[in-house]
Amino acid sequence: MQLKQLLEKCFPNQLDISGDIAPERGSFEVILLETGELLHSKQNGDGYVDSNEKVKRICSGIRMKLRPPKTTSDQKQPAGGFSKTPETKP
């Protein structure tokens, strides 16, 4: 499977993938549609994608960008939605 098709299958409707992946003259780029952020660019020094490790690195980077940052409200609360605070007696 071609790299472009693999990325489109793993991240449908989330990436703009353009360019040529040829090792000697390629200009392969992966851009996150939501933000326009450039996630991989051969011409900007990310290199030719010629190994499974490089594909994994690209996919991992995409997942990191698509995952929303954790906030304090994302932390698990005890069952029932109440936080455990010690009771104070008068």
Jmol script that loads the backbone (N, CA, C; Angstrom):
load data "model"
ATOM      1  N   MET A   1       0.842  -1.172   0.000  1.00  0.00           N
ATOM      2  CA  MET A   1       0.000   0.000   0.000  1.00  0.00           C
ATOM      3  C   MET A   1       0.893   1.242   0.000  1.00  0.00           C
ATOM      4  N   GLN A   2       0.548   2.205  -0.787  1.00  0.00           N
ATOM      5  CA  GLN A   2       1.282   3.463  -0.865  1.00  0.00           C
ATOM      6  C   GLN A   2       1.112   4.244   0.433  1.00  0.00           C
ATOM      7  N   LEU A   3       2.107   5.037   0.779  1.00  0.00           N
ATOM      8  CA  LEU A   3       2.074   5.813   2.012  1.00  0.00           C
ATOM      9  C   LEU A   3       0.868   6.749   2.050  1.00  0.00           C
ATOM     10  N   LYS A   4       0.592   7.431   0.963  1.00  0.00           N
ATOM     11  CA  LYS A   4      -0.547   8.360   0.926  1.00  0.00           C
ATOM     12  C   LYS A   4      -1.845   7.622   1.235  1.00  0.00           C
ATOM     13  N   GLN A   5      -2.065   6.474   0.607  1.00  0.00           N
ATOM     14  CA  GLN A   5      -3.289   5.712   0.842  1.00  0.00           C
ATOM     15  C   GLN A   5      -3.355   5.204   2.285  1.00  0.00           C
ATOM     16  N   LEU A   6      -2.213   4.791   2.826  1.00  0.00           N
ATOM     17  CA  LEU A   6      -2.170   4.323   4.205  1.00  0.00           C
ATOM     18  C   LEU A   6      -2.580   5.433   5.175  1.00  0.00           C
ATOM     19  N   LEU A   7      -2.008   6.626   5.006  1.00  0.00           N
ATOM     20  CA  LEU A   7      -2.333   7.746   5.887  1.00  0.00           C
ATOM     21  C   LEU A   7      -3.786   8.178   5.741  1.00  0.00           C
ATOM     22  N   GLU A   8      -4.290   8.180   4.511  1.00  0.00           N
ATOM     23  CA  GLU A   8      -5.693   8.543   4.288  1.00  0.00           C
ATOM     24  C   GLU A   8      -6.637   7.524   4.916  1.00  0.00           C
ATOM     25  N   LYS A   9      -6.240   6.261   4.909  1.00  0.00           N
ATOM     26  CA  LYS A   9      -7.066   5.215   5.517  1.00  0.00           C
ATOM     27  C   LYS A   9      -7.041   5.341   7.042  1.00  0.00           C
ATOM     28  N   CYS A  10      -5.881   5.612   7.614  1.00  0.00           N
ATOM     29  CA  CYS A  10      -5.752   5.718   9.071  1.00  0.00           C
ATOM     30  C   CYS A  10      -6.350   7.007   9.630  1.00  0.00           C
ATOM     31  N   PHE A  11      -6.313   8.076   8.842  1.00  0.00           N
ATOM     32  CA  PHE A  11      -6.776   9.392   9.297  1.00  0.00           C
ATOM     33  C   PHE A  11      -7.701  10.008   8.247  1.00  0.00           C
ATOM     34  N   PRO A  12      -8.874   9.403   8.011  1.00  0.00           N
ATOM     35  CA  PRO A  12      -9.761   9.877   6.944  1.00  0.00           C
ATOM     36  C   PRO A  12     -10.240  11.316   7.177  1.00  0.00           C
ATOM     37  N   ASN A  13     -10.201  12.107   6.116  1.00  0.00           N
ATOM     38  CA  ASN A  13     -10.696  13.494   6.117  1.00  0.00           C
ATOM     39  C   ASN A  13     -10.004  14.394   7.135  1.00  0.00           C
ATOM     40  N   GLN A  14      -8.783  14.053   7.527  1.00  0.00           N
ATOM     41  CA  GLN A  14      -8.077  14.857   8.515  1.00  0.00           C
ATOM     42  C   GLN A  14      -6.751  15.402   8.002  1.00  0.00           C
ATOM     43  N   LEU A  15      -6.291  14.926   6.836  1.00  0.00           N
ATOM     44  CA  LEU A  15      -4.981  15.322   6.327  1.00  0.00           C
ATOM     45  C   LEU A  15      -5.075  15.815   4.897  1.00  0.00           C
ATOM     46  N   ASP A  16      -4.148  16.694   4.543  1.00  0.00           N
ATOM     47  CA  ASP A  16      -3.941  17.091   3.153  1.00  0.00           C
ATOM     48  C   ASP A  16      -2.554  16.558   2.802  1.00  0.00           C
ATOM     49  N   ILE A  17      -2.518  15.575   1.914  1.00  0.00           N
ATOM     50  CA  ILE A  17      -1.260  14.930   1.551  1.00  0.00           C
ATOM     51  C   ILE A  17      -0.964  15.289   0.104  1.00  0.00           C
ATOM     52  N   SER A  18       0.201  15.886  -0.116  1.00  0.00           N
ATOM     53  CA  SER A  18       0.526  16.331  -1.462  1.00  0.00           C
ATOM     54  C   SER A  18       1.971  16.030  -1.800  1.00  0.00           C
ATOM     55  N   GLY A  19       2.286  16.162  -3.071  1.00  0.00           N
ATOM     56  CA  GLY A  19       3.656  16.017  -3.530  1.00  0.00           C
ATOM     57  C   GLY A  19       3.986  14.637  -4.030  1.00  0.00           C
ATOM     58  N   ASP A  20       5.242  14.484  -4.356  1.00  0.00           N
ATOM     59  CA  ASP A  20       5.792  13.252  -4.911  1.00  0.00           C
ATOM     60  C   ASP A  20       6.736  12.659  -3.882  1.00  0.00           C
ATOM     61  N   ILE A  21       6.648  11.357  -3.690  1.00  0.00           N
ATOM     62  CA  ILE A  21       7.470  10.714  -2.657  1.00  0.00           C
ATOM     63  C   ILE A  21       8.794  10.164  -3.209  1.00  0.00           C
ATOM     64  N   ALA A  22       9.106  10.426  -4.454  1.00  0.00           N
ATOM     65  CA  ALA A  22      10.343   9.924  -5.059  1.00  0.00           C
ATOM     66  C   ALA A  22      11.561  10.368  -4.248  1.00  0.00           C
ATOM     67  N   PRO A  23      12.509   9.458  -3.975  1.00  0.00           N
ATOM     68  CA  PRO A  23      13.637   9.780  -3.099  1.00  0.00           C
ATOM     69  C   PRO A  23      14.544  10.902  -3.595  1.00  0.00           C
ATOM     70  N   GLU A  24      14.762  10.985  -4.891  1.00  0.00           N
ATOM     71  CA  GLU A  24      15.729  11.967  -5.385  1.00  0.00           C
ATOM     72  C   GLU A  24      15.136  13.345  -5.645  1.00  0.00           C
ATOM     73  N   ARG A  25      13.855  13.462  -5.859  1.00  0.00           N
ATOM     74  CA  ARG A  25      13.283  14.759  -6.201  1.00  0.00           C
ATOM     75  C   ARG A  25      11.947  15.017  -5.517  1.00  0.00           C
ATOM     76  N   GLY A  26      11.555  14.201  -4.607  1.00  0.00           N
ATOM     77  CA  GLY A  26      10.227  14.294  -4.002  1.00  0.00           C
ATOM     78  C   GLY A  26      10.007  15.536  -3.165  1.00  0.00           C
ATOM     79  N   SER A  27       8.736  15.851  -2.978  1.00  0.00           N
ATOM     80  CA  SER A  27       8.344  16.993  -2.153  1.00  0.00           C
ATOM     81  C   SER A  27       7.142  16.611  -1.295  1.00  0.00           C
ATOM     82  N   PHE A  28       7.166  15.419  -0.761  1.00  0.00           N
ATOM     83  CA  PHE A  28       6.050  14.854  -0.012  1.00  0.00           C
ATOM     84  C   PHE A  28       5.768  15.665   1.248  1.00  0.00           C
ATOM     85  N   GLU A  29       4.490  16.086   1.421  1.00  0.00           N
ATOM     86  CA  GLU A  29       4.091  16.849   2.595  1.00  0.00           C
ATOM     87  C   GLU A  29       2.783  16.313   3.157  1.00  0.00           C
ATOM     88  N   VAL A  30       2.677  16.367   4.484  1.00  0.00           N
ATOM     89  CA  VAL A  30       1.453  15.979   5.185  1.00  0.00           C
ATOM     90  C   VAL A  30       1.041  17.174   6.037  1.00  0.00           C
ATOM     91  N   ILE A  31      -0.191  17.660   5.812  1.00  0.00           N
ATOM     92  CA  ILE A  31      -0.700  18.840   6.510  1.00  0.00           C
ATOM     93  C   ILE A  31      -1.982  18.466   7.240  1.00  0.00           C
ATOM     94  N   LEU A  32      -2.115  18.892   8.501  1.00  0.00           N
ATOM     95  CA  LEU A  32      -3.321  18.661   9.286  1.00  0.00           C
ATOM     96  C   LEU A  32      -4.384  19.650   8.816  1.00  0.00           C
ATOM     97  N   LEU A  33      -5.499  19.139   8.291  1.00  0.00           N
ATOM     98  CA  LEU A  33      -6.544  19.996   7.739  1.00  0.00           C
ATOM     99  C   LEU A  33      -7.132  20.949   8.776  1.00  0.00           C
ATOM    100  N   GLU A  34      -7.335  20.476   9.981  1.00  0.00           N
ATOM    101  CA  GLU A  34      -7.985  21.265  11.029  1.00  0.00           C
ATOM    102  C   GLU A  34      -7.246  22.563  11.331  1.00  0.00           C
ATOM    103  N   THR A  35      -5.923  22.504  11.342  1.00  0.00           N
ATOM    104  CA  THR A  35      -5.132  23.675  11.738  1.00  0.00           C
ATOM    105  C   THR A  35      -4.224  24.211  10.636  1.00  0.00           C
ATOM    106  N   GLY A  36      -4.045  23.424   9.579  1.00  0.00           N
ATOM    107  CA  GLY A  36      -3.122  23.812   8.526  1.00  0.00           C
ATOM    108  C   GLY A  36      -1.671  23.564   8.893  1.00  0.00           C
ATOM    109  N   GLU A  37      -1.443  22.885  10.001  1.00  0.00           N
ATOM    110  CA  GLU A  37      -0.084  22.631  10.481  1.00  0.00           C
ATOM    111  C   GLU A  37       0.631  21.603   9.605  1.00  0.00           C
ATOM    112  N   LEU A  38       1.856  21.904   9.225  1.00  0.00           N
ATOM    113  CA  LEU A  38       2.690  21.006   8.439  1.00  0.00           C
ATOM    114  C   LEU A  38       3.267  19.949   9.371  1.00  0.00           C
ATOM    115  N   LEU A  39       2.886  18.679   9.152  1.00  0.00           N
ATOM    116  CA  LEU A  39       3.313  17.598  10.028  1.00  0.00           C
ATOM    117  C   LEU A  39       4.526  16.847   9.501  1.00  0.00           C
ATOM    118  N   HIS A  40       4.725  16.848   8.193  1.00  0.00           N
ATOM    119  CA  HIS A  40       5.891  16.205   7.590  1.00  0.00           C
ATOM    120  C   HIS A  40       6.176  16.894   6.265  1.00  0.00           C
ATOM    121  N   SER A  41       7.428  17.199   6.034  1.00  0.00           N
ATOM    122  CA  SER A  41       7.846  17.789   4.760  1.00  0.00           C
ATOM    123  C   SER A  41       9.230  17.274   4.406  1.00  0.00           C
ATOM    124  N   LYS A  42       9.308  16.581   3.283  1.00  0.00           N
ATOM    125  CA  LYS A  42      10.604  16.070   2.831  1.00  0.00           C
ATOM    126  C   LYS A  42      11.560  17.223   2.558  1.00  0.00           C
ATOM    127  N   GLN A  43      11.059  18.255   1.919  1.00  0.00           N
ATOM    128  CA  GLN A  43      11.916  19.381   1.550  1.00  0.00           C
ATOM    129  C   GLN A  43      12.352  20.224   2.744  1.00  0.00           C
ATOM    130  N   ASN A  44      11.592  20.173   3.843  1.00  0.00           N
ATOM    131  CA  ASN A  44      11.971  20.936   5.041  1.00  0.00           C
ATOM    132  C   ASN A  44      12.849  20.126   5.990  1.00  0.00           C
ATOM    133  N   GLY A  45      13.348  18.972   5.518  1.00  0.00           N
ATOM    134  CA  GLY A  45      14.316  18.218   6.303  1.00  0.00           C
ATOM    135  C   GLY A  45      13.805  16.973   6.990  1.00  0.00           C
ATOM    136  N   ASP A  46      12.519  16.636   6.817  1.00  0.00           N
ATOM    137  CA  ASP A  46      12.000  15.425   7.458  1.00  0.00           C
ATOM    138  C   ASP A  46      12.421  14.159   6.715  1.00  0.00           C
ATOM    139  N   GLY A  47      12.930  14.321   5.516  1.00  0.00           N
ATOM    140  CA  GLY A  47      13.505  13.206   4.774  1.00  0.00           C
ATOM    141  C   GLY A  47      12.527  12.335   4.016  1.00  0.00           C
ATOM    142  N   TYR A  48      13.119  11.458   3.235  1.00  0.00           N
ATOM    143  CA  TYR A  48      12.387  10.480   2.424  1.00  0.00           C
ATOM    144  C   TYR A  48      11.855   9.388   3.352  1.00  0.00           C
ATOM    145  N   VAL A  49      10.599   9.024   3.163  1.00  0.00           N
ATOM    146  CA  VAL A  49       9.975   7.990   3.998  1.00  0.00           C
ATOM    147  C   VAL A  49      10.278   6.633   3.368  1.00  0.00           C
ATOM    148  N   ASP A  50      11.327   5.973   3.892  1.00  0.00           N
ATOM    149  CA  ASP A  50      11.789   4.728   3.293  1.00  0.00           C
ATOM    150  C   ASP A  50      11.856   3.562   4.276  1.00  0.00           C
ATOM    151  N   SER A  51      11.200   3.713   5.434  1.00  0.00           N
ATOM    152  CA  SER A  51      11.208   2.621   6.410  1.00  0.00           C
ATOM    153  C   SER A  51       9.925   2.649   7.239  1.00  0.00           C
ATOM    154  N   ASN A  52       9.630   1.512   7.844  1.00  0.00           N
ATOM    155  CA  ASN A  52       8.456   1.424   8.716  1.00  0.00           C
ATOM    156  C   ASN A  52       8.599   2.356   9.915  1.00  0.00           C
ATOM    157  N   GLU A  53       9.808   2.543  10.405  1.00  0.00           N
ATOM    158  CA  GLU A  53      10.033   3.433  11.542  1.00  0.00           C
ATOM    159  C   GLU A  53       9.637   4.864  11.209  1.00  0.00           C
ATOM    160  N   LYS A  54       9.954   5.318   9.997  1.00  0.00           N
ATOM    161  CA  LYS A  54       9.588   6.677   9.594  1.00  0.00           C
ATOM    162  C   LYS A  54       8.077   6.811   9.441  1.00  0.00           C
ATOM    163  N   VAL A  55       7.421   5.776   8.929  1.00  0.00           N
ATOM    164  CA  VAL A  55       5.961   5.786   8.806  1.00  0.00           C
ATOM    165  C   VAL A  55       5.339   5.843  10.199  1.00  0.00           C
ATOM    166  N   LYS A  56       5.866   5.045  11.132  1.00  0.00           N
ATOM    167  CA  LYS A  56       5.355   5.042  12.507  1.00  0.00           C
ATOM    168  C   LYS A  56       5.546   6.409  13.155  1.00  0.00           C
ATOM    169  N   ARG A  57       6.683   7.049  12.899  1.00  0.00           N
ATOM    170  CA  ARG A  57       6.959   8.365  13.468  1.00  0.00           C
ATOM    171  C   ARG A  57       5.959   9.402  12.945  1.00  0.00           C
ATOM    172  N   ILE A  58       5.648   9.340  11.655  1.00  0.00           N
ATOM    173  CA  ILE A  58       4.668  10.259  11.078  1.00  0.00           C
ATOM    174  C   ILE A  58       3.300  10.015  11.708  1.00  0.00           C
ATOM    175  N   CYS A  59       2.876   8.752  11.780  1.00  0.00           N
ATOM    176  CA  CYS A  59       1.563   8.402  12.349  1.00  0.00           C
ATOM    177  C   CYS A  59       1.470   8.811  13.814  1.00  0.00           C
ATOM    178  N   SER A  60       2.537   8.597  14.559  1.00  0.00           N
ATOM    179  CA  SER A  60       2.557   8.978  15.970  1.00  0.00           C
ATOM    180  C   SER A  60       2.422  10.490  16.122  1.00  0.00           C
ATOM    181  N   GLY A  61       3.112  11.230  15.283  1.00  0.00           N
ATOM    182  CA  GLY A  61       3.025  12.689  15.319  1.00  0.00           C
ATOM    183  C   GLY A  61       1.627  13.183  14.981  1.00  0.00           C
ATOM    184  N   ILE A  62       0.990  12.538  14.017  1.00  0.00           N
ATOM    185  CA  ILE A  62      -0.377  12.907  13.644  1.00  0.00           C
ATOM    186  C   ILE A  62      -1.318  12.647  14.817  1.00  0.00           C
ATOM    187  N   ARG A  63      -1.198  11.465  15.433  1.00  0.00           N
ATOM    188  CA  ARG A  63      -2.052  11.131  16.581  1.00  0.00           C
ATOM    189  C   ARG A  63      -1.885  12.134  17.716  1.00  0.00           C
ATOM    190  N   MET A  64      -0.649  12.536  17.974  1.00  0.00           N
ATOM    191  CA  MET A  64      -0.389  13.509  19.049  1.00  0.00           C
ATOM    192  C   MET A  64      -1.083  14.838  18.768  1.00  0.00           C
ATOM    193  N   LYS A  65      -1.070  15.261  17.522  1.00  0.00           N
ATOM    194  CA  LYS A  65      -1.692  16.542  17.157  1.00  0.00           C
ATOM    195  C   LYS A  65      -3.215  16.459  17.170  1.00  0.00           C
ATOM    196  N   LEU A  66      -3.760  15.285  16.861  1.00  0.00           N
ATOM    197  CA  LEU A  66      -5.213  15.121  16.818  1.00  0.00           C
ATOM    198  C   LEU A  66      -5.806  14.912  18.205  1.00  0.00           C
ATOM    199  N   ARG A  67      -5.018  14.469  19.156  1.00  0.00           N
ATOM    200  CA  ARG A  67      -5.487  14.210  20.516  1.00  0.00           C
ATOM    201  C   ARG A  67      -5.560  15.534  21.268  1.00  0.00           C
ATOM    202  N   PRO A  68      -6.726  15.867  21.815  1.00  0.00           N
ATOM    203  CA  PRO A  68      -6.826  17.138  22.543  1.00  0.00           C
ATOM    204  C   PRO A  68      -5.980  17.104  23.814  1.00  0.00           C
ATOM    205  N   PRO A  69      -5.439  18.246  24.220  1.00  0.00           N
ATOM    206  CA  PRO A  69      -4.618  18.275  25.432  1.00  0.00           C
ATOM    207  C   PRO A  69      -5.470  17.959  26.656  1.00  0.00           C
ATOM    208  N   LYS A  70      -4.868  17.304  27.630  1.00  0.00           N
ATOM    209  CA  LYS A  70      -5.582  16.971  28.865  1.00  0.00           C
ATOM    210  C   LYS A  70      -5.680  18.210  29.744  1.00  0.00           C
ATOM    211  N   THR A  71      -6.846  18.370  30.332  1.00  0.00           N
ATOM    212  CA  THR A  71      -7.056  19.466  31.266  1.00  0.00           C
ATOM    213  C   THR A  71      -7.406  18.876  32.623  1.00  0.00           C
ATOM    214  N   THR A  72      -7.456  19.710  33.624  1.00  0.00           N
ATOM    215  CA  THR A  72      -7.787  19.210  34.957  1.00  0.00           C
ATOM    216  C   THR A  72      -9.197  18.660  35.001  1.00  0.00           C
ATOM    217  N   SER A  73     -10.095  19.152  34.160  1.00  0.00           N
ATOM    218  CA  SER A  73     -11.464  18.637  34.152  1.00  0.00           C
ATOM    219  C   SER A  73     -11.540  17.255  33.521  1.00  0.00           C
ATOM    220  N   ASP A  74     -10.476  16.835  32.808  1.00  0.00           N
ATOM    221  CA  ASP A  74     -10.444  15.509  32.194  1.00  0.00           C
ATOM    222  C   ASP A  74     -10.079  14.424  33.204  1.00  0.00           C
ATOM    223  N   GLN A  75      -9.608  14.818  34.376  1.00  0.00           N
ATOM    224  CA  GLN A  75      -9.199  13.829  35.359  1.00  0.00           C
ATOM    225  C   GLN A  75     -10.414  13.065  35.858  1.00  0.00           C
ATOM    226  N   LYS A  76     -10.208  11.801  36.149  1.00  0.00           N
ATOM    227  CA  LYS A  76     -11.314  10.951  36.581  1.00  0.00           C
ATOM    228  C   LYS A  76     -11.841  11.401  37.933  1.00  0.00           C
ATOM    229  N   GLN A  77     -13.161  11.385  38.011  1.00  0.00           N
ATOM    230  CA  GLN A  77     -13.803  11.661  39.281  1.00  0.00           C
ATOM    231  C   GLN A  77     -14.364  10.362  39.816  1.00  0.00           C
ATOM    232  N   PRO A  78     -14.516  10.245  41.123  1.00  0.00           N
ATOM    233  CA  PRO A  78     -15.100   9.035  41.693  1.00  0.00           C
ATOM    234  C   PRO A  78     -16.515   8.817  41.178  1.00  0.00           C
ATOM    235  N   ALA A  79     -16.998   7.605  41.282  1.00  0.00           N
ATOM    236  CA  ALA A  79     -18.344   7.269  40.839  1.00  0.00           C
ATOM    237  C   ALA A  79     -19.337   8.228  41.464  1.00  0.00           C
ATOM    238  N   GLY A  80     -20.314   8.639  40.680  1.00  0.00           N
ATOM    239  CA  GLY A  80     -21.309   9.575  41.168  1.00  0.00           C
ATOM    240  C   GLY A  80     -20.944  11.011  40.884  1.00  0.00           C
ATOM    241  N   GLY A  81     -19.723  11.243  40.424  1.00  0.00           N
ATOM    242  CA  GLY A  81     -19.304  12.582  40.034  1.00  0.00           C
ATOM    243  C   GLY A  81     -18.893  13.480  41.184  1.00  0.00           C
ATOM    244  N   PHE A  82     -18.827  12.955  42.390  1.00  0.00           N
ATOM    245  CA  PHE A  82     -18.449  13.768  43.536  1.00  0.00           C
ATOM    246  C   PHE A  82     -16.982  13.536  43.866  1.00  0.00           C
ATOM    247  N   SER A  83     -16.323  14.584  44.224  1.00  0.00           N
ATOM    248  CA  SER A  83     -14.931  14.398  44.637  1.00  0.00           C
ATOM    249  C   SER A  83     -14.915  14.088  46.126  1.00  0.00           C
ATOM    250  N   LYS A  84     -13.949  13.305  46.512  1.00  0.00           N
ATOM    251  CA  LYS A  84     -13.849  12.931  47.924  1.00  0.00           C
ATOM    252  C   LYS A  84     -13.095  14.005  48.672  1.00  0.00           C
ATOM    253  N   THR A  85     -13.807  14.660  49.551  1.00  0.00           N
ATOM    254  CA  THR A  85     -13.153  15.632  50.422  1.00  0.00           C
ATOM    255  C   THR A  85     -13.477  15.225  51.855  1.00  0.00           C
ATOM    256  N   PRO A  86     -12.546  15.403  52.721  1.00  0.00           N
ATOM    257  CA  PRO A  86     -12.814  15.004  54.092  1.00  0.00           C
ATOM    258  C   PRO A  86     -13.922  15.862  54.702  1.00  0.00           C
ATOM    259  N   GLU A  87     -14.789  15.202  55.450  1.00  0.00           N
ATOM    260  CA  GLU A  87     -15.866  15.937  56.128  1.00  0.00           C
ATOM    261  C   GLU A  87     -15.297  16.622  57.350  1.00  0.00           C
ATOM    262  N   THR A  88     -15.754  17.815  57.571  1.00  0.00           N
ATOM    263  CA  THR A  88     -15.336  18.534  58.790  1.00  0.00           C
ATOM    264  C   THR A  88     -16.516  18.564  59.745  1.00  0.00           C
ATOM    265  N   LYS A  89     -16.260  18.272  60.980  1.00  0.00           N
ATOM    266  CA  LYS A  89     -17.307  18.280  61.999  1.00  0.00           C
ATOM    267  C   LYS A  89     -17.138  19.506  62.865  1.00  0.00           C
ATOM    268  N   PRO A  90     -18.248  20.168  63.158  1.00  0.00           N
ATOM    269  CA  PRO A  90     -18.155  21.390  64.004  1.00  0.00           C
ATOM    270  C   PRO A  90     -17.736  21.106  65.399  1.00  0.00           C
TER     271      PRO A  90
END
end "model"
wireframe off; spacefill off
backbone 0.3
color backbone group
